[in-house]
């Protein structure tokens, strides 16, 4: 994880950097806003810990610039301004989190790690794989140029599989990504969705990797179009993790 600490109080900045490095983070320090902008111009950070009252260039301006540039890094504002209005202004400028001084270092580190988990590269507006084209903005799908009507849940599941670019996603991972966190559902609902997607798109598009999960089949790996559906329907089991299960299944087929 790469972190930039922007703080004009030298001892505090160095203490934060030292503590984060002890937690296995790669940390750079900038002591004013101008230096921060310079570093941000050539280094891609996961999280920026940003003081507001900076010399040379105010922290608000640094934050606004990151937001306007569409930077993927997350911003944690660190400041002595504790009023609600100050926090609201900082968040409205594009900050992702806000922590007031004085603070507990353990909380700072935890917030940085939480923000880093949310850092992700910009996603393309259109996904294409295995003859399927998804327009994420228009929420439309085509298969070999022909329109396909998908429900919101089918679209969400298919989008996650296509974003994985051929990697296999475990059922519970797919459920966590595609279903609302408050929804009471399990992998059974996912299996129903996969079945309807295969019926609409063709069985060869979504592959079951036994004992692991699902993936959108790689174009360079042709396979029997009926195999995916047979593995789910005929086997009667949902994929699950565990090397032992994979070994038993592969062993039984030899």
HELIX and SHEET records of a PDB file:
HELIX    1   1 UNK A   10  UNK A   21  1                                  12    
HELIX    2   2 UNK A   33  UNK A   40  1                                   8    
HELIX    3   3 UNK A   59  UNK A   69  1                                  11    
HELIX    4   4 UNK A   84  UNK A   92  1                                   9    
HELIX    5   5 UNK A  105  UNK A  118  1                                  14    
HELIX    6   6 UNK A  152  UNK A  163  1                                  12    
HELIX    7   7 UNK A  171  UNK A  178  1                                   8    
HELIX    8   8 UNK A  187  UNK A  201  1                                  15    
HELIX    9   9 UNK A  227  UNK A  233  1                                   7    
HELIX   10  10 UNK A  243  UNK A  253  1                                  11    
SHEET    1   A 5 UNK A  26  UNK A  30  0                                        
SHEET    2   A 5 UNK A   2  UNK A   6  1                                        
SHEET    3   A 5 UNK A  47  UNK A  51  1                                        
SHEET    4   A 5 UNK A  74  UNK A  79  1                                        
SHEET    5   A 5 UNK A  97  UNK A 100  1                                        
SHEET    1   B 4 UNK A 126  UNK A 129  0                                        
SHEET    2   B 4 UNK A 132  UNK A 135 -1                                        
SHEET    3   B 4 UNK A 140  UNK A 143 -1                                        
SHEET    4   B 4 UNK A 146  UNK A 148 -1                                        
SHEET    1   C 2 UNK A 206  UNK A 209  0                                        
SHEET    2   C 2 UNK A 213  UNK A 216 -1                                        
END                                                                             
